[in-house]
Amino acid sequence: MTEQEIAENLLYNKFTDNLLYLGSNALLSMNVVLYKYSNDGSNRDYFYREVQYLDKFGNVCRKGTRNIDAFLTISNLTAVGGYKESIIVRGRDLEMLRVFLIPKLETIIQNFQEVFQYRENNKLYVNETIKPISIDMSGNKYLVFKPGVHKLYSDKIIPCMEMYLNSPDNISVLTFQTVYDFMYIIRTFQIQNYASNMLAYYTKNLPMGLNMYDMTSQQFVNDSKKYTCDTEGPLSIQKRDKGFFDKALEEKK
């Protein structure tokens, strides 16, 4: 692999696997970050490092260390109100979804006839006593799930699950088939294991010893930071205030 090819490979900052489309305007994805910038933006801190050293017998040894930053995201496919929401799901969030969300979704599924009811004119309604399921996520953001009904293009009314991403106006409609897929992923997903598989695809194209620090000579050998590329300055993005969903709910009361 030439130096140019190495430099081009090292430009990749993130790998993303799209796991599941969550209804009309949301996507569940798996993300692995390959490097982060230093505070002043001058250097990149890569997810892996290699060290060459002498063991107690004087033999030259090498050690590789990985520091994996991996997480799931639930994000908009198209902008809502000029803004694309993205909610990060790390290990603690995944466990919260397993402990608090999955049992409540199971209760709705097991009591389907009580949640969804046919009334006058044989129309489908949601029992008004069913409360929304709200989950507090990382970054002071919220996920809310609420049973609903959805009208198809054929004018057929079907039961569904409404999912709100950090705003009462940011809604994505999930069929119950999608809800089952979502529950399966939440139950079984292992972030670190999946991240390792994603990194295997990336690192097979990079030579060993690229990000090597030689302790025997106290210097970097083939330091990955020397492979740089001219880039524009950081882009600024519009961000919502933290606790946006909570404030909006209070205003609607």
Contacts in CASP RR format, 6 or more apart in sequence:
PFRMAT RR
TARGET T0000
AUTHOR 0000-0000-0000
METHOD contacts of the structure
MODEL  1
MTEQEIAENLLYNKFTDNLLYLGSNALLSMNVVLYKYSNDGSNRDYFYRE
VQYLDKFGNVCRKGTRNIDAFLTISNLTAVGGYKESIIVRGRDLEMLRVF
LIPKLETIIQNFQEVFQYRENNKLYVNETIKPISIDMSGNKYLVFKPGVH
KLYSDKIIPCMEMYLNSPDNISVLTFQTVYDFMYIIRTFQIQNYASNMLA
YYTKNLPMGLNMYDMTSQQFVNDSKKYTCDTEGPLSIQKRDKGFFDKALE
EKK
1 9 0 8 1.000
1 205 0 8 1.000
1 206 0 8 1.000
1 207 0 8 1.000
3 227 0 8 1.000
6 206 0 8 1.000
6 207 0 8 1.000
6 210 0 8 1.000
6 227 0 8 1.000
7 227 0 8 1.000
7 228 0 8 1.000
7 229 0 8 1.000
9 202 0 8 1.000
9 205 0 8 1.000
9 206 0 8 1.000
10 35 0 8 1.000
10 44 0 8 1.000
10 46 0 8 1.000
10 206 0 8 1.000
10 224 0 8 1.000
10 227 0 8 1.000
11 229 0 8 1.000
12 34 0 8 1.000
12 202 0 8 1.000
13 33 0 8 1.000
13 34 0 8 1.000
13 35 0 8 1.000
14 31 0 8 1.000
14 32 0 8 1.000
14 33 0 8 1.000
14 34 0 8 1.000
15 31 0 8 1.000
15 32 0 8 1.000
15 34 0 8 1.000
15 198 0 8 1.000
15 199 0 8 1.000
15 201 0 8 1.000
15 202 0 8 1.000
16 29 0 8 1.000
16 30 0 8 1.000
16 31 0 8 1.000
16 32 0 8 1.000
17 29 0 8 1.000
17 30 0 8 1.000
17 194 0 8 1.000
17 198 0 8 1.000
18 27 0 8 1.000
18 28 0 8 1.000
18 29 0 8 1.000
19 28 0 8 1.000
19 29 0 8 1.000
19 30 0 8 1.000
19 72 0 8 1.000
19 185 0 8 1.000
20 27 0 8 1.000
20 28 0 8 1.000
20 178 0 8 1.000
20 181 0 8 1.000
20 182 0 8 1.000
20 185 0 8 1.000
21 27 0 8 1.000
21 28 0 8 1.000
21 77 0 8 1.000
21 178 0 8 1.000
22 28 0 8 1.000
22 74 0 8 1.000
22 163 0 8 1.000
22 172 0 8 1.000
22 174 0 8 1.000
22 178 0 8 1.000
22 182 0 8 1.000
23 163 0 8 1.000
23 172 0 8 1.000
23 173 0 8 1.000
23 174 0 8 1.000
23 175 0 8 1.000
23 178 0 8 1.000
24 172 0 8 1.000
24 173 0 8 1.000
25 76 0 8 1.000
25 77 0 8 1.000
25 78 0 8 1.000
25 80 0 8 1.000
25 171 0 8 1.000
25 172 0 8 1.000
26 74 0 8 1.000
26 75 0 8 1.000
26 76 0 8 1.000
26 77 0 8 1.000
26 163 0 8 1.000
26 165 0 8 1.000
26 172 0 8 1.000
27 74 0 8 1.000
27 75 0 8 1.000
27 76 0 8 1.000
27 77 0 8 1.000
28 72 0 8 1.000
28 73 0 8 1.000
28 74 0 8 1.000
28 182 0 8 1.000
28 185 0 8 1.000
29 72 0 8 1.000
29 73 0 8 1.000
29 75 0 8 1.000
30 70 0 8 1.000
30 71 0 8 1.000
30 72 0 8 1.000
30 191 0 8 1.000
30 194 0 8 1.000
30 195 0 8 1.000
30 198 0 8 1.000
31 70 0 8 1.000
31 71 0 8 1.000
31 72 0 8 1.000
31 73 0 8 1.000
32 47 0 8 1.000
32 68 0 8 1.000
32 69 0 8 1.000
32 70 0 8 1.000
32 195 0 8 1.000
32 198 0 8 1.000
32 199 0 8 1.000
33 47 0 8 1.000
33 69 0 8 1.000
33 70 0 8 1.000
34 46 0 8 1.000
34 47 0 8 1.000
34 202 0 8 1.000
35 44 0 8 1.000
35 45 0 8 1.000
35 46 0 8 1.000
35 47 0 8 1.000
36 44 0 8 1.000
36 45 0 8 1.000
36 69 0 8 1.000
37 43 0 8 1.000
37 44 0 8 1.000
37 45 0 8 1.000
38 44 0 8 1.000
38 45 0 8 1.000
43 225 0 8 1.000
44 224 0 8 1.000
44 225 0 8 1.000
46 211 0 8 1.000
46 224 0 8 1.000
47 66 0 8 1.000
47 67 0 8 1.000
47 68 0 8 1.000
47 69 0 8 1.000
47 199 0 8 1.000
48 64 0 8 1.000
48 65 0 8 1.000
48 66 0 8 1.000
48 67 0 8 1.000
48 203 0 8 1.000
48 211 0 8 1.000
49 64 0 8 1.000
49 65 0 8 1.000
49 67 0 8 1.000
49 211 0 8 1.000
49 213 0 8 1.000
50 62 0 8 1.000
50 63 0 8 1.000
50 64 0 8 1.000
50 65 0 8 1.000
50 208 0 8 1.000
50 209 0 8 1.000
50 210 0 8 1.000
50 211 0 8 1.000
50 212 0 8 1.000
50 213 0 8 1.000
51 62 0 8 1.000
51 63 0 8 1.000
51 64 0 8 1.000
51 65 0 8 1.000
51 212 0 8 1.000
51 213 0 8 1.000
51 214 0 8 1.000
51 215 0 8 1.000
52 60 0 8 1.000
52 61 0 8 1.000
52 62 0 8 1.000
52 212 0 8 1.000
52 213 0 8 1.000
52 214 0 8 1.000
52 215 0 8 1.000
52 216 0 8 1.000
52 221 0 8 1.000
53 60 0 8 1.000
53 61 0 8 1.000
53 62 0 8 1.000
53 63 0 8 1.000
53 215 0 8 1.000
53 216 0 8 1.000
54 60 0 8 1.000
54 61 0 8 1.000
54 215 0 8 1.000
54 216 0 8 1.000
55 61 0 8 1.000
60 216 0 8 1.000
62 209 0 8 1.000
62 212 0 8 1.000
66 199 0 8 1.000
68 192 0 8 1.000
68 195 0 8 1.000
68 196 0 8 1.000
68 199 0 8 1.000
70 191 0 8 1.000
70 192 0 8 1.000
70 194 0 8 1.000
70 195 0 8 1.000
70 198 0 8 1.000
71 88 0 8 1.000
71 89 0 8 1.000
71 90 0 8 1.000
71 91 0 8 1.000
71 191 0 8 1.000
72 88 0 8 1.000
72 89 0 8 1.000
72 90 0 8 1.000
72 93 0 8 1.000
72 94 0 8 1.000
72 189 0 8 1.000
72 191 0 8 1.000
73 86 0 8 1.000
73 87 0 8 1.000
73 88 0 8 1.000
73 89 0 8 1.000
74 86 0 8 1.000
74 87 0 8 1.000
74 89 0 8 1.000
74 143 0 8 1.000
74 165 0 8 1.000
75 84 0 8 1.000
75 85 0 8 1.000
75 86 0 8 1.000
75 87 0 8 1.000
75 165 0 8 1.000
76 84 0 8 1.000
76 85 0 8 1.000
76 86 0 8 1.000
76 165 0 8 1.000
76 170 0 8 1.000
78 84 0 8 1.000
80 165 0 8 1.000
80 167 0 8 1.000
80 169 0 8 1.000
80 170 0 8 1.000
81 169 0 8 1.000
82 238 0 8 1.000
83 238 0 8 1.000
83 240 0 8 1.000
85 165 0 8 1.000
85 166 0 8 1.000
85 167 0 8 1.000
85 170 0 8 1.000
85 240 0 8 1.000
87 137 0 8 1.000
87 138 0 8 1.000
87 141 0 8 1.000
87 143 0 8 1.000
87 165 0 8 1.000
87 166 0 8 1.000
88 137 0 8 1.000
88 138 0 8 1.000
88 139 0 8 1.000
89 97 0 8 1.000
89 137 0 8 1.000
89 138 0 8 1.000
90 138 0 8 1.000
90 191 0 8 1.000
91 191 0 8 1.000
92 138 0 8 1.000
93 137 0 8 1.000
93 138 0 8 1.000
94 186 0 8 1.000
94 189 0 8 1.000
94 191 0 8 1.000
96 135 0 8 1.000
96 136 0 8 1.000
96 137 0 8 1.000
97 135 0 8 1.000
97 186 0 8 1.000
98 186 0 8 1.000
98 187 0 8 1.000
100 133 0 8 1.000
100 135 0 8 1.000
101 133 0 8 1.000
101 135 0 8 1.000
101 143 0 8 1.000
101 145 0 8 1.000
101 186 0 8 1.000
102 183 0 8 1.000
102 186 0 8 1.000
102 187 0 8 1.000
104 133 0 8 1.000
104 145 0 8 1.000
105 133 0 8 1.000
105 145 0 8 1.000
105 161 0 8 1.000
105 179 0 8 1.000
105 183 0 8 1.000
106 183 0 8 1.000
108 115 0 8 1.000
108 130 0 8 1.000
108 147 0 8 1.000
108 161 0 8 1.000
109 176 0 8 1.000
109 179 0 8 1.000
112 159 0 8 1.000
114 127 0 8 1.000
115 126 0 8 1.000
115 127 0 8 1.000
115 130 0 8 1.000
115 147 0 8 1.000
115 159 0 8 1.000
116 124 0 8 1.000
116 125 0 8 1.000
116 126 0 8 1.000
116 127 0 8 1.000
116 147 0 8 1.000
116 149 0 8 1.000
116 159 0 8 1.000
117 124 0 8 1.000
117 125 0 8 1.000
117 126 0 8 1.000
117 127 0 8 1.000
118 124 0 8 1.000
118 125 0 8 1.000
119 125 0 8 1.000
123 157 0 8 1.000
124 149 0 8 1.000
124 157 0 8 1.000
124 158 0 8 1.000
124 159 0 8 1.000
125 149 0 8 1.000
126 147 0 8 1.000
126 148 0 8 1.000
126 149 0 8 1.000
126 159 0 8 1.000
127 147 0 8 1.000
130 146 0 8 1.000
130 147 0 8 1.000
132 144 0 8 1.000
132 145 0 8 1.000
132 146 0 8 1.000
133 144 0 8 1.000
133 145 0 8 1.000
133 146 0 8 1.000
134 142 0 8 1.000
134 143 0 8 1.000
134 144 0 8 1.000
135 142 0 8 1.000
135 143 0 8 1.000
135 144 0 8 1.000
135 145 0 8 1.000
136 142 0 8 1.000
137 143 0 8 1.000
139 242 0 8 1.000
140 242 0 8 1.000
140 243 0 8 1.000
141 165 0 8 1.000
141 166 0 8 1.000
141 242 0 8 1.000
141 243 0 8 1.000
141 245 0 8 1.000
142 164 0 8 1.000
142 166 0 8 1.000
142 243 0 8 1.000
142 245 0 8 1.000
142 246 0 8 1.000
143 163 0 8 1.000
143 164 0 8 1.000
143 165 0 8 1.000
143 166 0 8 1.000
144 163 0 8 1.000
144 164 0 8 1.000
144 245 0 8 1.000
145 161 0 8 1.000
145 162 0 8 1.000
145 163 0 8 1.000
145 164 0 8 1.000
146 161 0 8 1.000
146 162 0 8 1.000
146 164 0 8 1.000
147 159 0 8 1.000
147 160 0 8 1.000
147 161 0 8 1.000
147 162 0 8 1.000
148 159 0 8 1.000
148 160 0 8 1.000
148 161 0 8 1.000
148 162 0 8 1.000
149 157 0 8 1.000
149 158 0 8 1.000
149 159 0 8 1.000
149 160 0 8 1.000
150 157 0 8 1.000
150 158 0 8 1.000
150 159 0 8 1.000
150 160 0 8 1.000
150 173 0 8 1.000
150 175 0 8 1.000
151 157 0 8 1.000
152 158 0 8 1.000
158 175 0 8 1.000
159 176 0 8 1.000
160 173 0 8 1.000
160 174 0 8 1.000
160 175 0 8 1.000
160 176 0 8 1.000
161 173 0 8 1.000
161 174 0 8 1.000
161 175 0 8 1.000
161 176 0 8 1.000
161 178 0 8 1.000
161 179 0 8 1.000
162 171 0 8 1.000
162 172 0 8 1.000
162 173 0 8 1.000
162 174 0 8 1.000
163 171 0 8 1.000
163 172 0 8 1.000
163 173 0 8 1.000
163 174 0 8 1.000
164 170 0 8 1.000
164 171 0 8 1.000
164 172 0 8 1.000
164 245 0 8 1.000
165 172 0 8 1.000
166 240 0 8 1.000
166 243 0 8 1.000
166 244 0 8 1.000
166 245 0 8 1.000
167 240 0 8 1.000
167 244 0 8 1.000
167 245 0 8 1.000
167 248 0 8 1.000
168 245 0 8 1.000
168 248 0 8 1.000
168 249 0 8 1.000
168 252 0 8 1.000
169 248 0 8 1.000
174 182 0 8 1.000
209 221 0 8 1.000
209 222 0 8 1.000
210 222 0 8 1.000
210 224 0 8 1.000
211 222 0 8 1.000
211 223 0 8 1.000
211 224 0 8 1.000
212 220 0 8 1.000
212 221 0 8 1.000
212 222 0 8 1.000
212 223 0 8 1.000
213 219 0 8 1.000
213 220 0 8 1.000
213 221 0 8 1.000
213 223 0 8 1.000
214 220 0 8 1.000
214 221 0 8 1.000
241 247 0 8 1.000
END
